[in-house]
Amino acid sequence: PDVGDEPVTLDTTGETSPYPFFEYKRRTEPVFHGSLMDTDLIPPELKPDDEWVLFGYDGVFQAFRDDKVFTSAAYDNTIGLVMGHMILAMGGKEHHDHRSLVAKAFRATALERWEPSVIGPVCDQLVDEIKNDGHADLVKALTFEFPTRIISELLGLPPEDLDMFRRLSLDLISIPTDIMAGLTAANELHGYFLDQVEQRRRKLTNDIIGDLVAAEIDGEKLTDEAIIAFLRLLLPAGLETTYRSSGNLLYLLLTHPDQLAMVRQDRSLIPTAIEEGLRVETPLTMVMRTTTEDVEMGGKIIPAGAQVDICMGSANRDESRWPDADTFDINRTRHAHIAFAGGIHMCLGMHLARLETRVMLNSLLDRVEDLAFVADDGTGQESKIVGHTFRSPNKLPVTFTAAS
């Protein structure tokens, strides 16, 4: 929307879109001394003393590229309370060694073995369960289910643990607003994963936990704590974000039926549709860094020790990089977005997320026809993408017929 010169405020409840506020800030104050969060909800011990936000693409890109000045070490004192000392908070050789180790399991070539054995069958089964019903909420039936089932299979977890695994995964990311729920989930997951690790130390398995148990750095095996910290990070990263990004893509395609028809007709458009969906509706709108020294950006000096919120959601709609940036258009000229962050901490699971989403969408389009969005499902609640930091549709009511 054209926000003109009138000040725009941010709705931190996430019920309305943050994008008009992001656009206003890109034009008026792309390097902002302030916060994007409702600080009343943040526990006092987690509140930063000095907070800044980067809104423009160039500033966001620079911060990700310069990991010496914009460090993520402070995660040890925030979500590290829940996750343990994890790769996200590491730097230098420690980060390089750990990332090299776990990255092997997430390379595009390594993922190919999982598509026919795990990812395809999971997606096919979920769509088969609803294809004859004629209607469904795709959030409940598909987008929340498929990443949960896939990541639990890739980890080698028993199917009967799925509900517990899903519940703890969601509780785990609630630490900013409900610290006790986050800590309780972290403790439960610690015990659960410790048992899984010990099982594999006795008898190695061909899954991600087995890979981590067998891995070595400089001849040393990973400690139980290092493995558990990585696994706890994998839950929100590998489950939560894919569930949100795939839901956002389906919402955008369903509300742009002409583009949905193009994708159905020409499946080679699916990868470009995925990238455009990630750009227009970034599932995680911002991440945090801390400055290690004074740094000048946009004519302002951000002091050492400041928390800097890097707003990828805003950067991905920067009009200096994408004309008509608020519009979802799978035919637009491609420029690399920044939805998976950047620099040394670029998302390890981005190839898996893309692969899962491509397989899910193909599976859906293969099995149902006449897929249509239900604008009014009779509940009185509008179907829309909601959220402030994490964004995804609250529901996706659709009708369809089973493919013949």
C-alpha positions in Angstrom: 0.0 0.0 0.0 1.0 3.6 -0.6 1.7 4.8 2.9 2.6 8.4 1.9 4.4 10.6 4.4 2.1 9.7 7.4 3.9 7.9 10.2 3.1 4.2 10.3 3.0 2.2 13.5 3.9 -1.4 14.0 1.3 -3.9 15.2 3.4 -6.2 17.4 0.5 -8.6 17.9 1.0 -9.7 14.3 -2.7 -9.5 13.4 -2.0 -7.0 10.7 0.8 -7.0 8.2 4.1 -5.4 9.3 5.0 -4.6 5.7 3.6 -1.1 5.5 5.7 -0.2 8.6 8.8 -1.8 7.0 8.3 0.2 3.8 7.9 3.4 5.8 11.1 2.7 7.7 13.0 1.9 4.6 12.1 5.3 3.2 12.5 7.4 6.4 14.9 5.6 8.7 16.5 2.4 7.2 19.0 2.3 10.2 16.6 2.7 13.1 17.6 3.2 16.8 14.8 1.3 18.5 13.0 -2.0 18.7 10.7 -4.2 16.6 9.5 -6.1 19.6 6.9 -5.5 22.2 9.4 -5.0 25.0 6.7 -5.5 27.7 6.6 -9.2 26.8 10.3 -9.8 27.0 11.7 -11.0 30.4 13.9 -8.3 31.9 17.0 -10.5 31.8 16.6 -10.8 28.0 16.0 -7.1 27.2 18.9 -5.5 25.4 20.4 -2.2 26.8 20.7 -0.7 23.3 18.8 -1.9 20.2 18.9 -1.0 16.5 17.1 -2.3 13.4 18.3 -2.6 9.8 15.5 -2.3 7.2 17.2 -1.9 3.8 18.6 -4.7 1.7 22.1 -3.2 1.5 22.4 -2.8 5.2 21.1 -6.3 5.9 23.4 -7.8 3.4 26.4 -6.0 4.8 25.6 -7.1 8.4 25.3 -10.8 7.3 28.6 -10.6 5.4 30.6 -9.0 8.2 30.2 -11.6 11.0 33.2 -10.2 12.9 31.5 -6.9 13.6 27.9 -8.4 13.6 28.4 -11.5 15.8 25.7 -14.0 16.8 27.5 -15.0 20.0 24.8 -13.4 22.1 22.4 -16.2 21.2 24.2 -18.1 24.0 22.5 -15.7 26.5 19.0 -15.8 24.9 17.8 -18.9 23.1 21.0 -20.6 24.2 19.3 -20.8 27.6 17.0 -23.3 26.0 19.1 -24.8 23.2 22.5 -25.0 24.8 25.7 -23.9 23.1 24.8 -24.3 19.5 26.2 -23.7 16.0 24.2 -20.5 15.7 26.2 -18.8 18.5 29.6 -20.1 17.3 32.3 -18.3 15.4 35.8 -18.8 14.0 37.2 -22.3 13.9 34.6 -23.7 16.3 31.9 -22.7 13.9 33.7 -23.9 10.8 34.4 -27.3 12.3 30.9 -27.9 13.5 29.2 -26.6 10.4 31.5 -28.7 8.1 30.5 -31.7 10.1 26.7 -31.3 10.1 26.6 -29.7 6.7 27.4 -33.0 5.0 23.9 -34.4 5.9 22.2 -31.3 4.4 24.0 -30.9 1.1 21.7 -31.0 -1.9 23.4 -34.2 -3.1 22.9 -35.9 0.3 19.2 -35.0 0.3 18.6 -36.8 -3.0 18.6 -40.2 -1.1 15.7 -39.0 1.1 13.4 -37.8 -1.6 12.2 -41.2 -2.8 12.5 -43.0 0.5 11.1 -40.4 3.0 9.9 -37.0 1.6 7.9 -38.3 -1.4 6.0 -41.0 0.6 5.2 -38.7 3.5 3.7 -36.0 1.2 1.9 -38.5 -1.0 0.3 -40.2 2.1 -0.9 -36.9 3.6 -2.6 -35.8 0.3 -4.0 -39.3 -0.2 -5.7 -39.0 3.2 -7.7 -35.9 2.1 -8.0 -36.1 -1.7 -11.5 -37.8 -1.6 -12.9 -35.4 1.0 -13.4 -32.5 -1.5 -12.3 -29.9 1.1 -9.6 -29.4 3.7 -7.7 -26.9 5.8 -4.3 -27.3 4.3 -2.5 -25.9 7.3 -3.9 -28.7 9.5 -3.9 -31.4 6.9 -0.6 -30.7 5.1 1.7 -27.8 5.8 2.1 -28.5 9.6 2.2 -32.2 9.2 4.7 -32.9 6.4 7.8 -31.2 7.8 7.1 -32.7 11.2 6.9 -36.2 9.9 9.8 -35.8 7.6 12.2 -34.4 10.1 11.3 -37.0 12.7 11.9 -39.8 10.1 15.2 -38.2 9.0 16.3 -38.1 12.7 15.2 -41.8 13.0 12.6 -41.2 15.8 9.8 -43.7 16.4 6.4 -42.8 14.8 4.7 -43.1 18.2 6.7 -40.2 19.5 5.4 -37.8 16.8 2.8 -36.0 18.9 5.2 -35.4 21.8 7.9 -34.3 19.4 5.5 -31.8 17.8 4.3 -30.4 21.1 7.8 -29.9 22.5 9.0 -28.3 19.2 6.3 -25.6 19.4 6.9 -25.0 23.2 10.6 -24.7 22.5 10.2 -21.5 20.4 8.0 -19.8 22.9 10.9 -18.7 25.1 10.6 -15.0 24.2 7.1 -14.8 25.5 6.8 -17.8 27.9 10.2 -18.6 29.3 9.0 -21.4 31.5 7.3 -23.3 28.6 10.5 -23.0 26.6 12.7 -24.2 29.5 10.4 -27.1 30.3 10.4 -28.2 26.7 14.2 -27.9 26.5 14.6 -30.2 29.6 12.2 -32.8 28.2 13.9 -32.7 24.8 17.4 -33.0 26.5 16.3 -36.3 28.2 14.6 -37.6 25.1 17.5 -36.9 22.7 20.1 -38.1 25.3 18.3 -41.5 25.2 18.3 -41.5 21.4 22.1 -40.7 21.3 22.8 -43.4 23.8 20.9 -45.9 21.7 23.1 -45.0 18.7 26.3 -45.2 20.7 25.4 -48.8 21.4 24.2 -49.5 17.8 24.8 -47.0 15.0 21.9 -46.1 12.7 21.6 -44.6 9.2 19.9 -41.4 10.2 20.9 -37.8 11.2 21.4 -38.7 14.9 23.5 -41.7 13.8 25.6 -39.4 11.5 26.2 -37.0 14.4 27.2 -39.7 16.8 29.7 -41.1 14.3 31.1 -37.7 13.3 34.5 -36.5 14.5 36.3 -33.1 14.7 40.1 -33.4 14.7 39.8 -37.0 15.7 37.4 -36.2 18.6 33.7 -37.3 18.5 31.0 -34.7 19.3 29.9 -34.7 23.0 26.4 -35.6 23.9 25.7 -31.9 24.8 26.9 -30.7 21.3 24.7 -33.2 19.5 21.7 -32.3 21.7 22.2 -28.6 21.2 22.2 -29.1 17.4 19.1 -31.3 17.5 17.2 -28.8 19.6 18.1 -26.1 17.1 17.0 -28.3 14.2 13.5 -28.4 15.5 12.5 -24.8 15.0 14.8 -24.5 12.0 13.8 -27.7 10.2 10.2 -27.9 11.2 8.8 -24.5 12.1 10.2 -22.5 9.3 9.3 -25.0 6.5 5.8 -25.3 7.8 5.4 -21.5 7.7 7.2 -21.0 4.3 5.2 -23.7 2.6 1.9 -22.4 4.0 2.8 -18.9 2.8 3.5 -20.2 -0.7 0.2 -22.0 -0.9 -1.6 -18.9 0.4 0.0 -16.7 -2.3 -0.7 -19.2 -5.1 -4.3 -19.8 -3.9 -5.0 -16.0 -3.8 -3.4 -15.6 -7.2 -5.2 -18.4 -9.1 -3.8 -17.4 -12.5 -0.3 -18.1 -11.2 -1.4 -21.3 -9.5 -2.7 -22.4 -12.9 0.6 -21.6 -14.5 2.5 -23.7 -11.9 0.0 -26.6 -12.4 0.5 -26.5 -16.1 4.3 -26.1 -16.0 5.9 -27.7 -12.9 9.3 -26.3 -13.9 8.0 -23.0 -12.4 7.8 -24.5 -8.9 11.4 -23.6 -7.9 10.8 -19.9 -9.0 7.4 -19.9 -7.2 9.2 -21.1 -4.0 11.8 -18.4 -4.2 9.2 -15.7 -4.9 7.1 -16.9 -2.0 10.1 -16.8 0.4 10.8 -13.2 -0.8 7.3 -11.8 -0.5 6.4 -13.6 2.7 9.6 -14.4 4.6 8.6 -16.9 7.3 11.1 -15.5 9.8 11.2 -11.7 9.4 14.3 -10.9 11.5 17.3 -12.3 13.3 19.6 -10.8 16.0 23.2 -9.9 16.0 25.5 -7.9 18.4 28.1 -5.4 17.4 31.7 -6.0 18.5 32.8 -2.5 17.7 31.4 0.9 16.7 30.1 0.7 13.1 28.8 3.4 10.7 25.7 2.5 8.8 23.4 4.9 6.9 25.2 7.9 8.4 24.6 6.7 11.9 27.1 5.2 14.4 25.9 1.9 16.0 28.0 1.5 19.1 29.8 -1.6 20.2 27.7 -4.0 22.3 24.4 -3.0 20.7 21.8 -5.6 19.6 21.0 -5.2 16.0 17.8 -6.7 14.6 18.4 -7.6 11.0 15.0 -7.4 9.2 15.1 -9.9 6.3 11.3 -9.4 5.8 11.9 -5.7 5.0 15.1 -6.3 2.9 13.2 -8.8 0.7 10.8 -6.1 -0.3 13.3 -3.4 -0.9 12.0 -1.4 -3.9 15.5 -0.5 -5.0 16.1 -4.2 -5.8 12.7 -5.4 -6.8 10.3 -3.2 -8.8 6.7 -3.4 -7.5 8.2 -5.3 -4.5 5.0 -6.0 -2.6 3.5 -7.9 -5.5 3.8 -11.7 -5.8 4.9 -12.4 -9.3 6.6 -15.7 -10.2 7.5 -14.3 -13.6 9.6 -11.4 -12.3 13.3 -11.1 -13.0 15.1 -13.1 -10.4 17.4 -11.5 -7.8 18.6 -13.5 -4.9 16.5 -12.9 -1.8 17.8 -13.1 1.8 15.1 -15.2 3.5 17.7 -17.8 4.6 19.9 -15.1 6.2 23.5 -14.9 4.9 27.2 -15.1 5.7 28.6 -17.9 7.7 25.3 -18.6 9.4 23.2 -18.9 6.2 20.5 -21.5 6.9 21.9 -25.1 6.8 18.5 -26.5 6.0 17.7 -24.3 3.0 18.2 -27.2 0.5 16.0 -29.4 2.5 13.3 -26.8 2.9 13.2 -26.2 -0.9 13.2 -29.9 -1.7 10.4 -30.6 0.8 8.2 -27.8 -0.5 8.8 -28.8 -4.1 7.8 -32.4 -3.4 4.8 -31.3 -1.4 3.4 -29.0 -4.1 4.0 -31.6 -6.8 2.2 -34.2 -4.7 -0.8 -32.0 -4.1 -1.1 -30.9 -7.8 -0.7 -34.5 -8.9 -3.5 -35.8 -6.7 -6.2 -33.1 -6.7 -7.8 -30.9 -9.4 -9.9 -27.7 -9.3 -8.0 -26.6 -6.2 -9.6 -23.3 -5.0 -9.3 -21.1 -2.0 -12.5 -20.6 0.1 -12.6 -16.9 1.0 -15.5 -17.4 3.4 -15.5 -20.7 5.2 -18.4 -19.7 7.5 -16.4 -19.3 10.7 -16.3 -15.5 10.6 -12.5 -15.6 10.9 -10.6 -14.3 7.9 -8.0 -16.6 6.4 -4.7 -14.5 6.3 -1.0 -14.6 6.9 -0.4 -13.5 10.5 2.5 -13.0 12.8 5.2 -10.5 13.4 8.5 -12.3 13.7 7.2 -15.7 12.6 4.7 -15.4 9.7 2.3 -18.0 8.3 -1.4 -18.5 7.4 -3.8 -19.0 10.3 -5.7 -21.5 8.1 -6.0 -22.4 4.4 -9.6 -23.6 3.6 -9.8 -25.1 0.1 -12.0 -27.2 -2.1 -10.9 -29.7 -4.8 -11.7 -32.9 -6.6 -9.6 -36.0 -6.6 -7.5 -36.3 -9.8 -8.7 -39.0 -12.1 
